[in-house]
Amino acid sequence: MHPFIDAPEVTRWLRDAIASFKCTQKAIILMSPVQQVPIELEKEVVVLDFPLPSIKDLNKVLSEQLEQNIRQRRIGTEGREKLLKAALGLTKDEAQKVYRKAQVTAGRLTEAEVEIVLSEKKQLIRRNGILEYLEQDETIDSVGGLEELKRWLKQRANAFSERAREYGLPQPKGMLILGVPGCGKSLIAKTTSRLWALPLLRLDMGRVYDGSMVGRSEANLRNALKTAESISPAILFIDELDKAFAGGTGSADSDGGTSSRIFGSFLTWMQEKKSPVFVMATANRVERLPGEFLRKGRFDEIFFVDLPNAEERQEIFKIHLGKRRRDIERFDIEQLAKVSEGFSGAEIEQAMIAAMYEAFAQDREFTQLDIIAAIKATLPLSRTMSEQVTALRDWGQAACPSGCFFHRCISAHGVLTGFLSGSQQEERLAHASSIT
């Protein structure tokens, strides 16, 4: 009745019916996909929420589907768990449909068909309008360098499994990646979805803010977070966190306090959430981040990403050359890494693309000299905005009192956890060894 519940005649009729039902064995049951109760009826109505199917409910649906397939009556425990968790957030009908689709596509239901089950969740995200479902074809091996960060992520690949709960491990909350622009922060976040086999949802704060009516922006955020929880376990990706919440601490004069309320609601949700939603955020301008984000316990870890050193630049060149050509032996990777000192991973890729365009326009194969020429013609961000990049790197260095960026320093200092991914790694290796 929600399309008609606001009509004065309908509200009057319901009030009269409720009054006539007193002292009788009668009740009015209204069913609706949205909670919309007129003010006149609030004190007469009891609201019951019917949640989405639980793991136990979905297990019955999966068992029924397996029984219908003569060629397959059983499935491994781990495979069943992955299929059930992939279907969390779907209704029974949706789960039955997607299980049937996976079974028809592959002939049998195994954990390899998790991707087919996850594809159904895209429709939930598209209907939400604020969240965006991201698909990533590349794996975490496509990221050059950042070995400490990749090791941390690989350790937690099964962190949302029942085996981890039985072991006594808590569910991971999230991680914040700070650092120089173009050094792989967003790529790490996207490839983690493939590594963990979890859906990746991007929260677009630009869509959250809605000035059409008071309270609309806050409602948008609550609906987006509720949707993310309904399809959990999932990864909630917030890119450029420093810009999304930059005005959250003092927005009373600019937007009537909307940004402050949204910021407070998001912090409360991060602190109180029980659902397995892993928040993965990236930021470039640390001075714009509210201090509440950086306190210990808000995120599981905070990593700092610096400019790649010589070895990491070699790895980045190998990755990008390997994507475009098979015969990368004709390139001197060591020389390319040397001439690209001070370049970020994104700048290295763009320099290579510029070299390919130059050779393509001349109808020939690109060479080592083309890449070197493109690098020489490019002015990296570390030089054009040297003050900003230097300030960011100085902040990262000051975050650890001993000047050590290694992950293990968290147990020794209890401060910002991170890793050194730049030219200072060799200088601090002796210091890190003495600590660890």
C-alpha positions in Angstrom: 0.0 0.0 0.0 3.0 2.3 0.1 2.0 4.2 -3.2 -1.3 5.2 -1.6 -0.4 5.4 2.1 0.1 9.1 2.1 -3.4 9.8 0.7 -5.6 11.5 3.4 -8.6 9.2 2.7 -6.4 6.0 3.0 -4.9 7.2 6.3 -8.4 8.0 7.6 -9.8 4.6 6.5 -6.9 2.8 8.2 -7.4 4.8 11.5 -11.2 4.0 11.4 -10.4 0.3 10.7 -7.8 0.1 13.6 -10.3 1.7 16.0 -13.1 -0.8 15.0 -10.7 -3.8 15.5 -10.0 -3.0 19.2 -11.1 -5.7 21.6 -11.5 -8.1 18.6 -9.4 -11.0 17.2 -8.6 -9.1 14.1 -5.5 -7.4 12.7 -4.4 -5.5 9.6 -1.2 -6.6 8.0 0.4 -4.3 5.5 3.3 -5.6 3.3 5.7 -3.2 1.6 9.2 -3.2 0.2 9.8 0.2 1.9 9.0 1.4 5.4 6.6 4.2 5.1 4.2 4.8 8.0 2.1 8.0 8.3 2.5 10.1 11.4 -1.1 9.5 12.4 -0.5 5.7 12.5 3.0 5.5 14.1 1.7 4.7 17.6 -0.6 2.0 16.3 1.8 0.1 14.0 4.4 -2.6 14.9 7.2 -2.8 12.3 8.7 -6.1 11.5 11.7 -6.4 9.2 12.2 -9.6 7.2 16.0 -10.0 6.6 17.6 -11.5 3.5 18.2 -15.2 3.5 21.0 -16.4 5.9 23.7 -18.9 5.2 21.5 -21.7 6.5 18.6 -20.6 4.2 20.9 -20.4 1.2 22.4 -23.8 2.0 19.0 -25.3 1.6 18.6 -23.7 -1.8 22.0 -25.0 -2.9 21.3 -28.5 -1.6 18.0 -28.5 -3.6 19.8 -27.4 -6.7 22.4 -30.1 -6.3 19.8 -32.8 -5.8 18.2 -31.9 -9.1 21.4 -32.5 -11.0 21.9 -36.3 -11.5 25.6 -35.9 -12.4 26.4 -34.0 -9.2 25.0 -34.6 -5.8 27.8 -33.5 -3.6 30.3 -30.6 -3.4 33.4 -30.0 -1.2 33.0 -28.2 2.1 35.3 -25.3 1.0 33.6 -25.0 -2.4 30.1 -25.0 -0.8 31.2 -22.2 1.6 32.5 -20.1 -1.2 29.3 -20.5 -3.2 27.1 -19.7 -0.2 29.1 -16.6 0.7 29.0 -15.4 -2.9 25.2 -15.6 -2.8 24.8 -13.6 0.4 22.6 -10.5 -0.2 20.4 -12.3 -2.8 16.9 -13.4 -2.2 16.0 -17.1 -2.4 14.7 -16.8 -5.9 17.8 -14.9 -7.0 20.1 -17.4 -5.5 18.2 -20.3 -7.1 18.3 -18.6 -10.5 22.1 -17.9 -10.3 22.9 -21.4 -9.0 20.9 -22.8 -11.9 22.7 -20.5 -14.4 26.1 -21.5 -13.0 25.2 -25.2 -13.3 23.9 -24.9 -16.8 27.0 -22.9 -17.9 29.6 -25.2 -16.4 27.7 -28.5 -16.2 28.2 -28.7 -12.5 28.5 -26.5 -9.5 32.0 -26.0 -8.1 33.9 -23.2 -6.5 35.2 -22.2 -9.9 31.6 -20.9 -10.7 31.8 -18.3 -7.9 32.4 -15.5 -10.5 29.0 -16.4 -12.2 27.3 -16.1 -8.8 29.0 -12.8 -8.0 27.8 -11.4 -11.4 24.2 -11.5 -10.1 25.2 -9.0 -7.4 26.0 -6.4 -10.1 22.3 -5.8 -10.5 21.9 -5.0 -6.8 24.6 -2.4 -7.1 23.2 -0.9 -10.3 19.8 -0.5 -8.6 21.4 1.3 -5.7 22.8 4.1 -7.9 25.5 5.3 -5.4 27.7 2.2 -5.3 29.5 1.0 -8.4 30.5 -2.6 -9.0 34.1 -2.8 -10.3 35.5 -5.7 -12.3 39.3 -6.1 -12.6 40.9 -8.5 -15.0 44.5 -8.0 -13.8 45.9 -9.9 -10.8 48.0 -8.6 -8.0 51.1 -9.8 -9.8 50.5 -7.0 -12.3 51.6 -4.5 -9.6 55.3 -3.8 -9.7 57.1 -3.6 -6.3 55.2 -3.0 -3.0 56.2 -6.5 -1.9 55.4 -5.9 1.8 51.9 -4.7 1.0 51.3 -7.6 -1.3 52.5 -10.0 1.3 50.1 -8.5 3.9 47.2 -8.9 1.5 48.1 -12.5 0.6 48.2 -13.4 4.3 44.6 -12.3 4.6 43.2 -14.0 1.5 41.1 -16.4 3.6 40.4 -14.0 6.4 36.7 -14.1 5.9 36.4 -17.9 5.9 34.8 -20.0 8.6 38.1 -21.6 9.2 39.5 -18.2 10.2 36.6 -17.7 12.6 37.1 -21.1 14.2 40.8 -20.3 14.6 39.8 -17.2 16.6 40.8 -14.5 14.1 38.7 -11.3 14.0 37.4 -10.1 10.6 39.6 -7.5 9.0 38.3 -4.0 9.2 40.1 -2.2 6.4 43.3 -0.5 5.3 44.4 3.0 4.3 47.0 3.5 1.6 48.7 6.9 1.6 51.4 8.0 -0.7 52.7 9.7 -3.8 50.2 9.9 -6.7 50.6 7.3 -9.5 52.4 4.7 -7.4 49.8 2.0 -7.6 47.4 2.7 -4.7 44.2 2.3 -6.6 45.5 -0.6 -8.6 46.3 -2.5 -5.4 42.8 -1.9 -4.2 41.3 -3.2 -7.4 43.5 -6.3 -7.7 42.8 -7.3 -4.1 39.2 -8.1 -5.2 40.6 -10.9 -7.5 43.1 -12.1 -4.8 40.4 -12.4 -2.2 37.6 -13.5 -4.6 35.3 -10.8 -3.2 33.1 -8.3 -5.0 34.6 -4.8 -5.2 32.2 -1.9 -4.6 33.3 1.7 -5.1 31.6 4.4 -2.9 31.2 7.5 -5.0 30.9 10.4 -2.5 29.8 12.7 -5.3 26.6 10.7 -5.6 26.0 10.7 -1.9 25.6 14.4 -1.6 22.1 15.5 -2.6 20.9 19.0 -1.8 17.3 18.5 -3.0 16.1 18.1 0.6 17.4 18.1 4.2 18.6 14.7 5.3 18.7 13.2 1.7 22.5 13.0 1.7 22.7 11.2 5.0 20.0 8.8 3.8 22.0 8.1 0.6 25.0 7.1 2.7 23.0 4.9 5.0 21.4 3.1 2.0 24.7 2.6 0.3 26.3 1.1 3.5 23.3 -1.1 4.0 23.6 -2.4 0.5 27.3 -3.1 1.0 26.4 -5.0 4.2 23.7 -7.0 2.5 26.0 -8.5 -0.1 29.0 -8.9 2.3 31.6 -10.2 2.5 32.8 -7.5 0.1 35.4 -4.8 -0.3 34.2 -1.2 -0.1 36.7 1.0 -2.1 36.9 4.7 -1.4 39.3 6.4 -3.7 40.8 9.8 -2.9 39.6 9.7 0.7 41.3 13.0 1.4 39.0 14.8 -1.1 35.8 12.9 -0.1 35.9 14.0 3.5 38.1 17.1 3.3 35.3 19.4 4.5 33.9 17.1 7.1 35.3 18.9 10.1 34.1 22.4 9.5 31.2 22.5 7.1 28.6 24.4 9.2 29.2 27.6 7.2 29.4 26.0 3.8 26.7 23.4 3.6 24.8 23.6 6.9 26.8 20.8 8.5 25.9 18.1 6.0 29.5 17.0 5.4 30.1 16.9 9.2 27.1 14.7 9.7 28.0 12.4 6.8 31.6 12.2 8.2 30.4 11.3 11.6 27.9 8.7 10.4 30.7 7.0 8.3 33.1 7.0 11.3 30.4 5.5 13.5 29.6 2.8 11.0 33.3 1.9 10.6 33.6 1.6 14.4 30.4 -0.4 15.0 30.0 -2.5 11.9 29.8 -6.3 12.5 29.3 -7.3 8.9 32.4 -8.5 6.9 32.8 -5.3 4.8 36.5 -4.5 4.3 37.1 -0.8 3.8 40.0 -0.1 1.4 40.8 3.7 1.1 43.4 5.6 -0.7 44.6 9.2 -0.2 47.3 11.6 -1.6 47.1 14.7 0.6 47.5 13.4 4.2 47.3 17.0 5.6 43.7 17.2 4.5 42.7 14.0 6.2 40.8 14.4 9.5 42.8 13.0 12.4 40.0 10.6 13.3 40.9 8.5 10.2 44.6 8.1 11.3 44.1 6.9 14.8 45.0 3.4 15.6 42.1 0.9 15.4 40.1 2.8 12.7 41.9 0.7 10.1 43.8 -2.5 10.5 46.9 -1.0 8.9 48.0 2.2 7.3 50.6 1.9 4.5 52.7 4.5 2.9 53.6 4.1 -0.8 56.7 6.0 -1.9 58.2 6.4 -5.4 59.6 3.1 -6.8 63.3 2.5 -6.5 65.5 1.1 -9.3 64.6 -2.5 -8.8 60.9 -1.7 -8.7 61.1 0.4 -11.8 62.7 -2.6 -13.6 59.8 -4.7 -12.5 57.3 -2.1 -13.7 59.0 -1.9 -17.1 58.9 -5.7 -17.4 55.2 -5.8 -16.6 54.2 -3.1 -19.1 56.5 -4.4 -21.9 55.2 -7.9 -21.3 51.6 -6.7 -21.8 52.4 -5.2 -25.2 55.2 -7.4 -26.6 56.5 -10.9 -26.1 60.2 -10.2 -27.1 61.1 -8.0 -24.2 64.7 -9.3 -24.2 65.5 -6.7 -26.9 65.1 -4.0 -24.3 67.7 -3.0 -21.7 65.5 -2.9 -18.6 68.3 -1.8 -16.4 69.0 1.3 -18.5 65.3 2.2 -18.7 65.0 2.0 -14.9 68.1 4.3 -14.5 66.9 7.1 -16.9 63.4 7.0 -15.2 64.6 7.9 -11.8 61.9 9.9 -9.9 59.1 8.5 -12.1 56.0 6.9 -10.6 54.5 3.7 -12.1 51.8 5.6 -13.9 54.3 8.0 -15.5 56.4 5.1 -16.7 53.4 3.6 -18.4 52.4 6.9 -20.1 56.0 7.4 -21.3 55.9 3.9 -22.9 52.6 4.7 -24.5 53.9 7.9 -25.9 56.9 6.0 -27.4 54.5 3.5 -29.0 52.4 6.3 -30.5 55.6 7.9 -32.0 56.7 4.7 -33.6 53.2 3.9 -34.8 52.9 7.2 -36.5 56.1 6.4 -38.4 54.9 2.8 -39.2 57.6 1.0 -37.4 58.3 -1.0 -34.2 59.1 1.0 -31.1 62.6 0.6 -29.7 64.7 1.3 -26.6 65.6 4.8 -27.9 61.9 5.7 -28.4 61.2 4.9 -24.7 64.2 6.9 -23.5 63.2 9.8 -25.7 59.7 9.8 -24.3 61.1 9.6 -20.7 63.4 12.5 -21.4 60.5 14.6 -22.7 58.4 13.9 -19.6 58.7 16.0 -16.5 57.6 13.8 -13.6 55.4 14.9 -10.7 58.3 14.6 -8.3 59.8 17.6 -10.1 56.8 19.7 -11.2 55.3 19.5 -7.7 58.5 18.8 -5.8 57.4 20.7 -2.7 54.1 18.7 -2.3 55.8 15.4 -3.0 58.7 16.2 -0.6 56.3 17.2 2.1 54.4 14.0 1.7 57.5 11.9 1.9 58.8 13.8 4.9 55.5 13.2 6.7 55.8 9.5 5.9 59.3 9.5 7.4 58.2 11.5 10.5 55.3 9.0 11.1 57.9 6.5 12.4 60.1 8.0 15.1 63.1 5.9 14.0 62.6 6.7 10.3 61.9 3.0 9.5 59.1 2.2 7.1 59.2 -1.6 7.5 56.0 -3.4 8.4 57.4 -5.1 11.4 58.1 -1.7 13.1 54.4 -1.7 14.3 55.4 -4.1 17.1 58.3 -2.0 18.2 57.0 1.6 17.9 53.1 1.2 17.9 52.9 3.9 15.2 52.1 4.1 11.5 52.7 0.8 9.7 54.1 0.9 6.3 57.0 0.0 4.1 59.8 1.7 2.3 59.3 1.6 -1.5 61.9 4.1 -2.6 65.5 5.2 -2.9 66.0 5.3 0.9 65.5 1.5 1.4 69.2 0.6 1.3 70.1 3.4 3.8 67.6 2.1 6.5 68.1 -1.6 6.0 70.6 -1.8 8.8 68.3 0.1 11.2 65.4 -2.2 10.3 67.5 -5.3 10.9 68.4 -4.1 14.4 64.7 -3.7 15.3 63.3 -6.9 13.8 
